[in-house]
Amino acid sequence: MNHIVTVEQAVTAFAPYIEPTNAELDAIDLEMPTILADVDLLDALITAMDRPANELDARRIRRARQRALTARRELTNQVTEMAPGGAA
C-alpha cells in the first residue's frame, strides 16, 4: 500500500529565499506602465479576434498600440537618464 504524503515542507523550506529583492520590485514598479499597456494591447487584439473586423476594433488596436509604444519610449528614456555615463 502506498501512502500519500504532502511535500509542503520540502516546497516551502526555501520560501524566504524565493522572494524578490527590493531592486527587483523597484524594476517591476518602473516597468509597470509598459506591462499594463501591453496587456491593454493584447486585450484589444483578443477582442478583435472574436468577431468580424470593424473600424471600431481597428481604432481600439491602433490606440492601444500607440499607448504601448509611448510607454516603452518613456521607460527607455527613464532608464537612459538613470544610467551613469550617458551620452552628452
Beta strands, then each sheet from edge to edge (+ up, - down):
end
